[in-house]
Amino acid sequence: MTGQDGRVANQHVNNRYGWSDLAPVVRGLRPIWPFVLGALILALPTLFDVASESWSTEQGAHGPIVLATGLWLYARRWSEAKTLAAPGNPIVALLAALVFVPGYVVFRIINVIEVEGFCMYATLLTGAYYLIGARALRLMWFPILYMLFIFPPPDTVVAMITQPLKIGISQVSIDLLHLFGYPIAGSGVMISIGQYDLLIAQACAGLNSLISLSAIGLFYIYVRHNANWRYAMLLMLAIVPVAVLANFIRVIALILITYYLGDAAAQGFLHNFSGITLFLFSVLGIFGVDALASPLRRRLAKAGQA
């Protein structure tokens, strides 16, 4: 077979199996694969540590769900974002990398996983900005913010925000049960009922369900009501009171379990079961608020079309 005949035969085979159509795609991947490889090398160790320290606890149990749904959101928006993709300003990318990469290395060495995760994520976003630019990233603003839920928040910030919530839930629980004649008293987050003393820890005071419910609620709102931003904002505001009410009910339940069944029962299986059950009720509560507010959604939709 001559050289020309061989080229014709190869072209016929490529066209027959569609391989020639893949050539532009393969060429387009060449500048990307070093970034993908570097991103995996950077992200996997941090994600492993986050999974070991946070996702295995009640506070971070939503992490794997957020990671899976966040990647799905990225893939869903990429078909639109790639049309806007253009390389970002290399000077801006370099300056951002000079801030986030050393931060990642330092906090990785001293094992501050809360800050390390955010520095790692910011480094990945810096690389993405360099490759596809700001316009494409702006189109994917929700997946970018949503993925922040996979990292545990700093303990100091958590304590500052949740301490008033814990004290408030504890006091209202004491007042309500005292009204029904239970021998209960308390100070701050300490509650005494009968012969038992309870500490209203973070697991019983709104933090866990507030973060988890916010993540799941925001995902639901964005996927279903992304086009109607005013109605989406209304549902976002409903997440906080639903989470606080669910945790108030949980605290009441655990106090009563302790009073009637003892401290061991309240700290064992029933403690974890109550958290899972009330989280499910919280999610259903968001769905319920959405269903009840559907007339308002239709009015807002009509107003937006007017």
ChimeraX attribute file (.defattr): number of C-alpha atoms within 10 A of each C-alpha:
attribute: neighborCount
match mode: 1-to-1
recipient: residues
	/A:1	7
	/A:2	7
	/A:3	8
	/A:4	9
	/A:5	10
	/A:6	11
	/A:7	12
	/A:8	12
	/A:9	13
	/A:10	12
	/A:11	13
	/A:12	13
	/A:13	13
	/A:14	14
	/A:15	12
	/A:16	10
	/A:17	9
	/A:18	11
	/A:19	11
	/A:20	14
	/A:21	11
	/A:22	11
	/A:23	10
	/A:24	9
	/A:25	10
	/A:26	9
	/A:27	10
	/A:28	11
	/A:29	11
	/A:30	10
	/A:31	10
	/A:32	12
	/A:33	11
	/A:34	11
	/A:35	15
	/A:36	15
	/A:37	11
	/A:38	12
	/A:39	18
	/A:40	13
	/A:41	11
	/A:42	16
	/A:43	16
	/A:44	11
	/A:45	12
	/A:46	20
	/A:47	20
	/A:48	12
	/A:49	14
	/A:50	21
	/A:51	18
	/A:52	11
	/A:53	13
	/A:54	21
	/A:55	21
	/A:56	14
	/A:57	13
	/A:58	15
	/A:59	18
	/A:60	22
	/A:61	16
	/A:62	22
	/A:63	23
	/A:64	15
	/A:65	15
	/A:66	22
	/A:67	18
	/A:68	11
	/A:69	16
	/A:70	22
	/A:71	13
	/A:72	13
	/A:73	20
	/A:74	17
	/A:75	14
	/A:76	13
	/A:77	17
	/A:78	17
	/A:79	10
	/A:80	13
	/A:81	18
	/A:82	14
	/A:83	11
	/A:84	17
	/A:85	17
	/A:86	15
	/A:87	15
	/A:88	19
	/A:89	13
	/A:90	15
	/A:91	10
	/A:92	13
	/A:93	19
	/A:94	13
	/A:95	11
	/A:96	16
	/A:97	19
	/A:98	12
	/A:99	13
	/A:100	20
	/A:101	16
	/A:102	13
	/A:103	18
	/A:104	23
	/A:105	14
	/A:106	15
	/A:107	17
	/A:108	18
	/A:109	11
	/A:110	9
	/A:111	12
	/A:112	13
	/A:113	23
	/A:114	16
	/A:115	18
	/A:116	23
	/A:117	24
	/A:118	20
	/A:119	23
	/A:120	23
	/A:121	20
	/A:122	19
	/A:123	25
	/A:124	22
	/A:125	18
	/A:126	22
	/A:127	21
	/A:128	21
	/A:129	22
	/A:130	19
	/A:131	20
	/A:132	18
	/A:133	20
	/A:134	18
	/A:135	17
	/A:136	23
	/A:137	21
	/A:138	12
	/A:139	16
	/A:140	19
	/A:141	12
	/A:142	18
	/A:143	22
	/A:144	18
	/A:145	10
	/A:146	19
	/A:147	20
	/A:148	18
	/A:149	21
	/A:150	25
	/A:151	24
	/A:152	21
	/A:153	17
	/A:154	12
	/A:155	10
	/A:156	8
	/A:157	9
	/A:158	13
	/A:159	14
	/A:160	10
	/A:161	12
	/A:162	16
	/A:163	16
	/A:164	14
	/A:165	17
	/A:166	24
	/A:167	17
	/A:168	16
	/A:169	23
	/A:170	25
	/A:171	17
	/A:172	13
	/A:173	22
	/A:174	22
	/A:175	14
	/A:176	13
	/A:177	17
	/A:178	14
	/A:179	11
	/A:180	8
	/A:181	8
	/A:182	15
	/A:183	14
	/A:184	21
	/A:185	18
	/A:186	17
	/A:187	11
	/A:188	15
	/A:189	19
	/A:190	15
	/A:191	19
	/A:192	17
	/A:193	19
	/A:194	12
	/A:195	11
	/A:196	13
	/A:197	17
	/A:198	16
	/A:199	13
	/A:200	19
	/A:201	14
	/A:202	17
	/A:203	18
	/A:204	24
	/A:205	27
	/A:206	23
	/A:207	23
	/A:208	22
	/A:209	30
	/A:210	23
	/A:211	20
	/A:212	24
	/A:213	22
	/A:214	21
	/A:215	21
	/A:216	19
	/A:217	20
	/A:218	19
	/A:219	20
	/A:220	17
	/A:221	21
	/A:222	17
	/A:223	10
	/A:224	11
	/A:225	16
	/A:226	14
	/A:227	11
	/A:228	16
	/A:229	14
	/A:230	15
	/A:231	21
	/A:232	20
	/A:233	13
	/A:234	15
	/A:235	21
	/A:236	16
	/A:237	11
	/A:238	17
	/A:239	23
	/A:240	17
	/A:241	12
	/A:242	21
	/A:243	27
	/A:244	20
	/A:245	15
	/A:246	25
	/A:247	27
	/A:248	21
	/A:249	16
	/A:250	22
	/A:251	24
	/A:252	19
	/A:253	17
	/A:254	23
	/A:255	26
	/A:256	16
	/A:257	18
	/A:258	21
	/A:259	21
	/A:260	12
	/A:261	12
	/A:262	14
	/A:263	17
	/A:264	12
	/A:265	15
	/A:266	21
	/A:267	13
	/A:268	10
	/A:269	10
	/A:270	15
	/A:271	19
	/A:272	13
	/A:273	11
	/A:274	19
	/A:275	21
	/A:276	14
	/A:277	12
	/A:278	20
	/A:279	21
	/A:280	14
	/A:281	16
	/A:282	24
	/A:283	21
	/A:284	13
	/A:285	18
	/A:286	22
	/A:287	16
	/A:288	13
	/A:289	15
	/A:290	19
	/A:291	12
	/A:292	11
	/A:293	14
	/A:294	13
	/A:295	11
	/A:296	13
	/A:297	19
	/A:298	13
	/A:299	12
	/A:300	16
	/A:301	16
	/A:302	10
	/A:303	9
	/A:304	10
	/A:305	7
	/A:306	6
